[in-house]
């Protein structure tokens, strides 16, 4: 499909979602969809090296997800953006610009790499602010659930066409047998599986919604995503998905333990055909080809420039000069080593500080007593905490066995997921004086004052002390005007 047709369809879909679910929902849907389905390049301002291979584009380009990330900041509202940008990301950006000017080699590839990180930070802030709107509106939650379903359906549909021979599909030879691996619209099975993994993280908590349509859409999304991830036959991604689902079904579902164990057992039995193929791959290629041989060069490069690195999007260009195993599209298959080699220890630490904070706060929020709707279903704040904690082992596994988690459109999608969960479980600093209504408070004749966002200022107590957002509600009696 050419870009003109694609953008025309996208414009119609954007208008429909804006009318049905609010413009901010349409923009956030566009951001996720452009990352997980159509991460297209719109225009190139400065062309780069045609032979370049790295975590970002060779030249300075405008992508679909970049446009939606900036638009999201503009439409969510300034009040919701307050506190949404971690100070660590601000320091990262400032230091990266300084290094780009005075330390790193000044070329368009490194500038493109810095720009990708900035887009990721913008996506975090916009997703954080959107999460606040998400908590306030069932209509937005319905639009969000529909977006995740459409993403899973689009990738499952494209994968089905590939299996039927209508579209090109990837293959892998293992033990003399050809294994067909679907890659959806993203061009690589591993990338497809990672994108759908994030869709699962965002969809699982919605299965506890009080609204039937949201629950149905969410379970449909989970089913489609699970099948498609299985058909990629990626070992790390399937293991990551298995851990995520195990944690969710064991700790996130509000059913009896016996029922949860039965569901887990049924999933294991259903996954046996996929697991047999994965085991075959592991038997004939246990270490992933030349991946172990790429690690010494990465460690050597880190020892050469430990503090500030060589600049983002430049690993292969630099390391391939002294290492025969590092080649185009074949950097070290360890996202942490790759990032440290390019950015240095200081920028890498600045990047991961907010991520670690969200994980720690998710651990505390997993048992928070959250609000319940009139149908006695738990609000998904603690659900998102459990889902994120279930995703952490899988993210670590995919990060230490591959290099694509923090590259191109996967980096903005990663930041969207963590920024959204950070907004969902955010700690309020103070309550507003303007009360608003929610279904529970309305039924009890009470109004809850809207809460401010989490403080990311590490020198304040709010940064270090966790207080579940709902436990600090300010309850205001509602006057009876009847």
C-alpha positions in Angstrom: 0.0 0.0 0.0 1.5 3.4 -1.0 1.8 6.2 1.5 -0.9 8.4 -0.1 -3.5 5.7 0.2 -2.3 4.8 3.7 -2.4 8.4 4.9 -5.9 8.9 3.4 -7.2 5.9 5.3 -5.5 7.1 8.4 -7.1 10.5 8.1 -10.6 9.0 7.9 -9.9 6.7 10.8 -8.5 9.6 12.9 -11.6 11.7 12.2 -13.9 8.8 13.1 -12.1 8.1 16.4 -12.1 11.8 17.2 -15.8 12.0 16.8 -16.6 8.8 18.7 -14.0 8.9 21.5 -12.5 12.5 21.7 -9.6 14.0 19.8 -7.0 13.1 22.5 -8.0 9.4 22.2 -7.6 9.6 18.5 -4.1 11.1 18.8 -3.0 8.5 21.4 -4.4 5.8 19.2 -2.5 7.2 16.3 0.7 7.1 18.3 0.4 3.5 19.4 -0.9 2.4 15.9 2.0 4.2 14.1 4.5 2.5 16.4 3.0 -1.0 16.3 1.7 -1.2 12.8 2.8 1.6 10.4 6.1 3.2 11.5 6.4 5.0 8.2 8.9 7.6 7.2 6.9 10.7 6.0 9.7 12.9 4.7 13.5 13.1 4.8 15.0 16.5 5.5 18.7 15.4 5.4 19.7 12.2 3.7 22.2 9.9 5.4 24.6 7.1 4.3 22.8 4.5 2.4 24.9 1.8 4.0 24.2 2.9 7.5 22.9 0.4 10.1 21.9 1.5 13.6 19.2 2.1 16.2 17.7 5.1 14.2 17.5 6.4 10.7 20.7 7.3 8.8 19.3 10.7 8.0 17.1 13.3 9.6 13.6 12.2 8.9 10.0 12.7 10.1 8.1 9.6 11.0 4.5 8.9 11.7 5.1 8.2 15.4 7.0 11.5 15.8 4.1 13.5 14.5 1.6 11.8 16.9 3.9 12.1 19.9 4.1 15.9 19.4 0.4 16.2 18.7 -0.4 14.3 21.9 1.5 16.8 24.0 -0.6 19.6 22.3 -4.0 18.0 22.8 -3.9 16.4 26.3 -4.0 19.8 28.1 -1.4 21.6 30.1 -2.9 20.8 33.4 -2.4 17.1 32.8 1.1 17.5 31.6 2.3 19.0 34.9 4.9 16.6 36.4 4.8 14.3 33.4 8.4 14.7 32.3 11.0 13.1 34.7 13.9 15.5 35.4 16.3 12.6 34.5 15.1 12.8 30.9 15.6 16.6 30.9 19.2 16.1 32.1 19.7 13.4 29.5 18.6 15.6 26.7 20.7 18.6 27.9 23.8 16.5 28.3 23.3 14.7 25.0 23.1 18.0 23.1 26.3 19.2 24.8 28.1 16.0 23.9 26.8 16.2 20.3 28.4 19.7 20.1 31.7 19.2 21.9 32.5 15.5 22.3 30.9 13.1 19.8 31.6 13.2 16.1 29.1 15.6 14.5 27.2 13.7 11.8 23.6 13.3 10.9 23.3 9.7 12.1 24.2 10.7 15.7 21.8 13.7 15.5 19.1 11.3 14.4 19.8 9.0 17.3 19.5 11.9 19.8 16.3 13.0 18.2 14.9 9.5 18.5 15.5 9.6 22.3 13.8 13.0 22.5 10.8 11.7 20.7 10.7 8.8 23.2 10.7 11.3 26.1 7.9 13.3 24.5 5.9 10.0 24.0 6.4 9.3 27.7 5.1 12.7 28.8 2.1 12.6 26.5 1.2 9.0 27.6 1.6 10.0 31.2 -0.8 12.9 30.7 -3.2 10.8 28.6 -3.4 8.2 31.5 -4.9 10.9 33.7 -7.6 11.5 31.1 -8.0 7.7 30.8 -8.8 7.4 34.5 -11.5 10.0 34.2 -13.5 8.8 31.2 -15.0 5.4 30.4 -15.5 6.7 26.8 -11.7 7.1 26.5 -11.2 3.6 27.9 -13.5 2.2 25.2 -11.5 4.0 22.5 -8.3 2.7 24.0 -9.5 -0.9 24.1 -10.7 -0.6 20.5 -7.3 0.7 19.4 -5.5 -2.2 20.9 -7.9 -4.6 19.3 -7.4 -3.1 15.8 -3.6 -3.3 16.2 -3.8 -7.0 17.1 -6.3 -7.6 14.3 -4.2 -5.8 11.7 -1.1 -7.8 12.6 -2.9 -11.1 12.9 -4.6 -10.4 9.5 -1.3 -9.6 7.8 0.3 -12.7 9.4 -2.6 -14.9 8.1 -2.0 -13.6 4.6 1.6 -14.4 4.9 0.9 -18.0 5.9 -1.6 -18.3 3.0 1.2 -17.2 0.6 -0.5 -14.0 -0.3 2.3 -11.9 1.2 6.0 -12.4 1.7 7.0 -14.2 4.9 10.2 -14.9 6.7 11.8 -18.3 6.9 14.4 -20.0 9.1 16.3 -23.2 8.5 16.6 -25.3 11.7 17.9 -28.8 11.7 17.4 -29.1 7.9 13.7 -28.0 8.3 12.3 -24.7 7.0 10.3 -22.9 9.7 7.9 -20.2 8.5 7.9 -17.1 10.7 5.4 -14.4 10.3 6.5 -10.8 10.6 3.3 -8.8 10.1 3.7 -5.3 8.9 7.0 -4.7 10.7 9.3 -6.7 8.6 10.9 -8.9 11.3 9.4 -11.6 13.5 11.2 -10.4 16.6 10.0 -6.8 16.1 6.4 -8.0 15.6 6.5 -10.1 18.8 7.9 -7.2 20.8 5.2 -4.8 19.6 2.4 -7.2 20.4 4.0 -7.9 23.8 3.5 -4.2 24.7 -0.1 -4.5 23.4 -0.6 -7.3 25.8 0.7 -5.3 28.7 -1.7 -2.5 28.0 -4.7 -4.8 27.3 -4.5 -7.3 30.2 -5.7 -4.9 32.9 -8.7 -3.8 30.7 -10.1 -7.3 31.2 -11.2 -6.2 34.6 -13.2 -3.3 33.4 -16.8 -2.8 34.5 -17.8 -2.3 30.9 -18.6 -5.4 28.9 -17.5 -4.0 25.5 -14.1 -3.2 26.9 -13.7 -6.7 28.4 -14.7 -8.4 25.2 -12.4 -6.2 23.1 -9.5 -6.8 25.5 -9.9 -10.6 25.6 -10.1 -10.6 21.8 -6.9 -8.6 21.6 -5.1 -10.9 24.0 -6.2 -14.0 22.0 -5.1 -12.5 18.6 -1.8 -11.2 20.1 -0.9 -14.6 21.7 -1.5 -16.5 18.5 0.5 -14.1 16.4 3.4 -14.0 18.9 3.5 -17.8 18.9 3.7 -17.9 15.1 6.9 -15.7 15.2 8.7 -18.6 16.9 11.0 -16.2 18.7 12.4 -17.9 21.7 13.0 -14.9 24.0 9.7 -13.2 23.0 7.6 -16.3 23.5 9.3 -16.9 26.9 8.6 -13.2 27.8 5.0 -13.5 26.8 4.6 -16.8 28.8 6.0 -15.1 32.0 3.7 -12.1 31.5 0.6 -14.3 31.1 1.6 -16.6 34.0 1.9 -13.6 36.3 -1.3 -12.0 35.2 -3.4 -15.2 35.4 -2.0 -16.0 38.8 -2.1 -12.6 40.4 -4.1 -10.3 38.2 -7.3 -12.2 37.7 -10.1 -11.9 40.2 -11.3 -15.5 40.1 -10.7 -18.6 42.3 -7.1 -20.0 42.4 -8.4 -23.3 41.0 -9.8 -21.5 37.9 -6.5 -19.6 37.4 -4.5 -22.8 37.5 -6.8 -24.4 35.0 -6.4 -21.5 32.6 -2.6 -21.6 32.9 -2.7 -25.3 32.3 -4.9 -24.9 29.2 -2.6 -22.3 27.8 0.4 -24.5 28.2 -1.3 -27.4 26.4 -2.4 -25.1 23.6 1.1 -23.8 23.2 2.7 -27.3 22.8 3.0 -27.1 19.0 4.8 -23.7 19.3 7.0 -24.9 22.1 8.1 -28.0 20.1 9.4 -25.7 17.3 11.1 -23.4 19.8 12.8 -26.4 21.4 14.0 -27.6 18.0 15.5 -24.2 17.3 17.2 -24.2 20.7 18.6 -27.7 20.1 20.3 -26.8 16.7 21.2 -23.2 17.6 21.3 -22.8 21.3 23.3 -19.5 21.4 21.8 -17.7 18.4 24.6 -18.0 15.8 27.4 -15.6 16.3 25.8 -13.6 19.2 28.3 -14.7 21.9 31.2 -13.5 19.6 29.8 -10.0 19.5 30.0 -9.4 23.3 33.8 -9.0 23.7 33.9 -6.1 21.1 31.1 -4.3 23.0 32.9 -4.6 26.3 36.1 -3.4 24.7 34.3 -0.4 23.3 32.7 0.4 26.6 36.2 0.3 28.3 37.5 2.8 25.7 34.7 5.4 26.2 33.1 4.4 29.5 31.5 7.7 30.6 30.1 9.4 27.5 30.3 6.7 24.8 30.6 7.3 21.1 27.1 8.7 20.4 23.8 7.1 19.6 23.2 5.4 16.3 27.0 4.9 15.7 27.9 1.5 17.2 28.3 -0.5 14.0 30.1 2.3 12.2 32.7 2.5 15.0 33.0 -1.1 16.3 33.1 -2.7 12.9 36.4 -1.0 12.3 38.2 -3.2 14.8 35.9 -6.2 15.1 35.3 -8.7 12.3 32.1 -10.1 13.7 30.3 -6.7 14.0 28.6 -6.0 10.6 25.6 -4.1 9.2 22.4 -5.2 11.0 24.6 -7.3 13.4 25.6 -5.2 16.4 26.0 -6.8 19.9 22.8 -8.6 20.7 22.4 -7.0 24.1 20.4 -3.8 24.4 22.1 -2.8 27.7 25.6 -3.2 26.3 24.7 -1.5 23.1 23.2 1.5 24.8 26.1 1.8 27.2 28.6 1.6 24.4 26.8 4.4 22.5 25.7 6.7 25.3 28.2 5.9 28.1 27.4 5.1 31.7 26.1 8.6 32.7 23.4 8.9 30.0 22.5 5.2 30.4 21.8 5.7 34.1 19.8 8.9 33.5 17.7 6.9 31.0 16.9 4.1 33.3 16.2 6.0 36.5 12.5 6.8 35.8 12.0 3.3 34.4 13.3 1.8 37.7 11.2 4.2 39.7 8.0 3.1 37.8 8.9 -0.6 38.4 9.5 0.0 42.2 6.2 2.0 42.5 4.4 -0.7 40.6 5.5 -3.2 43.2 4.0 -1.1 45.9 0.8 -0.3 44.0 0.1 -4.0 43.1 -2.0 -4.4 46.3 -3.3 -0.8 46.5 -7.0 -0.6 47.5 -8.3 1.0 44.4 -11.7 2.4 43.6 -14.5 0.0 42.6 -17.3 0.7 40.1 -21.0 0.2 40.8 -20.6 -3.4 39.4 -17.9 -4.1 42.0 -15.0 -4.4 39.5 -11.6 -3.1 40.5 -10.4 0.0 38.8 -7.4 -1.0 36.6 -4.7 1.0 38.5 -3.4 -2.0 40.4 -4.0 -4.1 37.4 -1.5 -2.1 35.3 1.0 -2.4 38.2 0.7 -6.2 38.1 0.9 -6.3 34.3 4.1 -4.1 34.3 5.7 -6.3 36.9 4.8 -9.4 34.9 6.5 -7.7 31.9 9.8 -6.9 33.6 11.3 -10.4 33.5 10.4 -10.7 29.8 11.8 -7.2 29.0 15.1 -8.1 30.7 15.3 -11.4 28.7 14.6 -9.7 25.4 17.0 -6.9 26.2 20.0 -9.2 27.0 19.4 -11.5 24.0 18.6 -8.9 21.3 19.3 -5.3 20.3 15.9 -4.1 19.0 14.2 -3.1 22.2 15.5 0.5 22.2 15.8 1.1 18.5 13.6 3.0 15.9 9.9 2.7 16.6 10.3 0.2 19.5 11.8 2.9 21.7 8.8 5.2 21.5 6.5 2.2 22.0 8.5 1.2 25.1 8.2 4.8 26.4 4.5 4.9 25.7 3.9 1.8 27.8 6.0 2.9 30.8 4.8 6.5 30.6 1.2 5.3 30.5 1.6 3.0 33.5 3.4 5.7 35.4 0.5 8.0 34.8 -2.0 5.3 35.9 -0.3 4.6 39.2 0.9 8.2 39.8 1.2 9.5 43.3 -0.7 12.8 43.9 1.0 15.7 45.7 -2.1 17.6 46.5 -5.8 17.7 45.7 -7.5 20.4 43.7 -10.2 22.6 45.1 -12.5 21.7 42.2 -14.4 18.5 42.9 -15.4 16.1 40.1 -17.6 13.1 40.1 -17.0 9.4 39.6 -19.7 6.6 39.5 -18.8 5.3 43.0 -18.8 8.7 44.7 -22.0 9.8 42.8 -23.8 6.7 44.2 -22.7 7.7 47.7 -23.4 11.4 47.4 -19.7 12.3 47.4 -17.4 14.1 45.1 -13.7 13.4 44.8 -11.3 16.2 44.2 -9.0 15.6 41.2 -5.5 14.7 42.2 -2.2 16.2 41.0 0.5 14.1 39.4 3.5 12.4 40.7 6.6 14.4 41.6 9.7 13.4 39.7 11.9 15.8 41.7 14.3 13.4 43.4 15.2 15.9 46.1 11.7 15.9 47.5 10.1 13.3 49.8 7.3 12.6 47.2 9.9 11.1 44.9 11.0 8.4 47.4 7.8 7.8 49.5 5.0 5.9 47.8 1.4 6.7 48.7 -1.3 5.0 46.6 -3.3 7.6 44.7 -6.7 6.5 45.9 -5.7 6.5 49.6 -5.2 10.3 49.4 -8.5 11.1 47.9 -10.1 14.3 49.2 -13.8 13.6 49.7 -16.2 16.5 49.5 -19.9 16.2 50.3 -22.2 16.9 47.4 -25.0 19.3 47.9 -28.5 18.0 47.2 -30.1 20.5 44.9 -33.4 18.6 44.7 
